[in-house]
Amino acid sequence: MLNKYSDENKKIAMGFLSYINDLKDLDNMEQELKLYSEDENRQLYLWKSNIEDYSGIVALSFSGKTVFIEYISLNPSYRSQSNVFKIFDDISQKFPKLVMLGNFNLSQQIQQWNKNKKKLEKDMKETN
């Protein structure tokens, strides 16, 4: 489940951002949070898996008919392809009319997620 970032969750967000090499520096992290707070085309979301606590953070930017995943930073115990795919599912549900794109590291995972999704939809049709 994606929950939009707010200042009341700043410490939680900073914890997830600290896993990103370029944002380990406190000044860089503060600038990143400021950028996402001030730019209406950028949004940060805290992600919860099926449990109570947040498990990661997702940075999105919007342009026309696309939602671009800038990065995903997960708690080390939640770093798996299945959790990244759950995040893609959540983004797709939250922004159903937008095409999802990702940075260089995420683009192959998005392609794999799309293949899996299409195969699952095909399998569901065949069983009905």
Beta strands, then each sheet from edge to edge (+ up, - down):
strand 1: 2-4
strand 2: 42-48
strand 3: 54-63
strand 4: 66-74
strand 5: 99-102
sheet 1: 1+ 2- 3+ 4- 5-
end
